[in-house]
Amino acid sequence: MLYKSYYKSPLGILTLISDKDTLNYILFENDRFYENIKPKAIEKDLKIFTQTKLWLDKYFKGQNPNINELNINPKGTIFQKEIWNILKTIPYGKTITYKEIAEKLNKPKAYRAVGSAIGHNPIPIIIPCHRVIGANNKLTGYSGGIENKIKLLKLEGVL
């Protein structure tokens, strides 16, 4: 069973999805990968939603809340989870390139596969995929839209 709650953010309404005890997804209004999950979830007040909303409040106030404050369980393949674990290590206010992540995996030519895994990050903002940029500091796509990626990076003082 999946549950949902809504969070009004500076980026629009975010849908939080949980399996009851862990956070599984944060969906933007126009999510293109996980939109089919929203109708399956039942709206319910859960402890994980309260904790996530407090975390997001801190984040959007320009603070740097610790990802370990939340019990998250992103749904994906082993490879995707490996990439998302790397994303969790990118410091607040810093960026990394797709190529650098591929090199961390000892697969320097796998930057496109890395990009695909990042694009399917089910818990954006908290798992900071917005901190990944293209070569030569080029801003590339973001599931929440490039304009939201820019807002997040500005909030963190990157831009």
C-alpha positions as CSV (number, residue, x, y, z in Angstrom):
1,M,0.0,0.0,0.0
2,L,1.2,3.5,-0.9
3,Y,0.3,6.7,0.8
4,K,0.6,10.3,-0.2
5,S,0.7,13.8,1.2
6,Y,1.3,17.2,-0.4
7,Y,3.9,19.8,0.3
8,K,3.6,23.4,-0.9
9,S,7.2,24.4,-1.9
10,P,8.7,27.4,-3.7
11,L,8.9,25.0,-6.7
12,G,5.2,24.2,-6.7
13,I,3.2,21.4,-5.0
14,L,5.3,18.3,-4.3
15,T,3.6,14.9,-3.8
16,L,5.3,12.8,-1.1
17,I,4.8,9.1,-1.5
18,S,5.5,6.5,1.3
19,D,5.1,2.8,1.9
20,K,4.1,3.9,5.5
21,D,7.5,3.9,7.2
22,T,9.9,5.2,4.6
23,L,9.8,8.0,2.0
24,N,9.8,6.5,-1.5
25,Y,9.1,9.4,-3.9
26,I,8.9,13.1,-4.1
27,L,7.0,14.0,-7.3
28,F,6.9,17.4,-9.0
29,E,3.5,18.5,-10.4
30,N,4.6,17.6,-14.0
31,D,6.6,14.4,-13.1
32,R,7.2,12.5,-16.3
33,F,8.6,9.2,-14.9
34,Y,6.5,8.4,-11.8
35,E,3.2,10.1,-12.6
36,N,1.3,6.8,-12.6
37,I,2.2,6.3,-8.9
38,K,0.1,9.3,-7.6
39,P,-3.3,7.8,-8.4
40,K,-2.4,4.5,-6.6
41,A,-1.6,6.2,-3.3
42,I,-4.1,7.0,-0.6
43,E,-3.9,10.4,1.1
44,K,-2.9,9.9,4.8
45,D,-1.1,11.7,7.6
46,L,2.1,9.7,8.4
47,K,5.1,10.4,10.7
48,I,7.4,10.2,7.7
49,F,5.4,12.9,5.9
50,T,5.7,15.2,8.9
51,Q,9.4,14.6,9.1
52,T,9.9,15.1,5.4
53,K,8.0,18.4,5.5
54,L,10.1,19.7,8.4
55,W,13.2,18.7,6.4
56,L,12.0,20.5,3.3
57,D,11.1,23.6,5.4
58,K,14.7,23.7,6.7
59,Y,16.1,23.2,3.2
60,F,14.0,25.9,1.6
61,K,15.0,28.3,4.4
62,G,18.6,27.9,3.2
63,Q,19.6,25.6,5.9
64,N,21.5,22.3,5.2
65,P,19.4,19.5,6.8
66,N,21.1,16.1,7.0
67,I,19.7,13.5,4.7
68,N,20.1,10.9,7.5
69,E,17.3,12.7,9.4
70,L,14.9,10.9,7.1
71,N,14.1,7.2,6.6
72,I,14.2,7.1,2.7
73,N,13.9,4.1,0.5
74,P,14.0,5.1,-3.2
75,K,12.7,2.4,-5.6
76,G,15.0,1.5,-8.4
77,T,17.6,-1.0,-9.8
78,I,20.8,-1.8,-8.0
79,F,22.7,0.4,-10.5
80,Q,20.3,3.3,-9.9
81,K,20.7,3.0,-6.2
82,E,24.5,3.0,-6.5
83,I,24.3,6.3,-8.4
84,W,21.8,7.7,-5.9
85,N,24.1,6.8,-3.0
86,I,26.8,8.8,-4.7
87,L,24.4,11.7,-5.1
88,K,23.8,11.7,-1.3
89,T,27.5,12.4,-0.8
90,I,27.6,15.6,-2.8
91,P,28.0,18.4,-0.3
92,Y,25.4,21.2,0.0
93,G,26.5,24.1,-2.3
94,K,28.7,22.0,-4.4
95,T,28.3,20.4,-7.9
96,I,29.7,17.4,-9.7
97,T,29.6,16.3,-13.3
98,Y,28.1,13.1,-14.8
99,K,31.6,12.1,-15.9
100,E,33.0,12.5,-12.4
101,I,30.3,10.2,-11.1
102,A,31.0,7.6,-13.9
103,E,34.7,7.8,-12.9
104,K,33.8,7.2,-9.2
105,L,32.2,3.9,-10.5
106,N,35.3,3.0,-12.4
107,K,33.2,3.2,-15.6
108,P,34.4,6.4,-17.2
109,K,32.4,5.9,-20.4
110,A,29.1,5.2,-18.6
111,Y,28.2,8.9,-18.1
112,R,25.0,8.4,-20.2
113,A,23.8,5.5,-18.1
114,V,24.7,7.7,-15.0
115,G,22.6,10.5,-16.5
116,S,19.7,8.2,-17.0
117,A,19.8,6.9,-13.4
118,I,20.0,10.5,-12.1
119,G,17.1,11.4,-14.3
120,H,15.0,8.7,-12.6
121,N,15.9,9.8,-9.1
122,P,12.6,9.2,-7.2
123,I,13.5,11.5,-4.3
124,P,14.8,14.8,-5.9
125,I,15.9,17.6,-3.6
126,I,16.6,15.2,-0.7
127,I,18.8,13.0,-2.9
128,P,20.4,16.0,-4.6
129,C,20.4,15.2,-8.3
130,H,20.2,19.0,-8.9
131,R,23.8,19.2,-7.9
132,V,24.9,17.3,-11.0
133,I,25.9,19.3,-14.0
134,G,27.3,18.7,-17.5
135,A,30.8,19.2,-18.7
136,N,32.1,22.8,-18.7
137,N,29.6,23.6,-15.9
138,K,26.7,23.3,-18.3
139,L,23.3,23.0,-16.7
140,T,21.5,20.0,-18.0
141,G,18.0,18.5,-17.6
142,Y,16.2,18.1,-14.3
143,S,13.0,16.1,-13.6
144,G,11.5,19.1,-12.0
145,G,12.4,21.4,-14.9
146,I,15.6,23.3,-15.5
147,E,14.2,26.4,-14.0
148,N,13.7,24.6,-10.7
149,K,17.3,23.2,-10.9
150,I,18.5,26.8,-11.2
151,K,16.4,27.9,-8.2
152,L,17.8,25.0,-6.1
153,L,21.4,25.8,-7.1
154,K,20.8,29.5,-6.4
155,L,19.4,28.6,-3.0
156,E,22.5,26.7,-2.2
157,G,24.7,29.6,-3.4
158,V,26.1,27.7,-6.4
159,L,24.9,30.2,-9.0
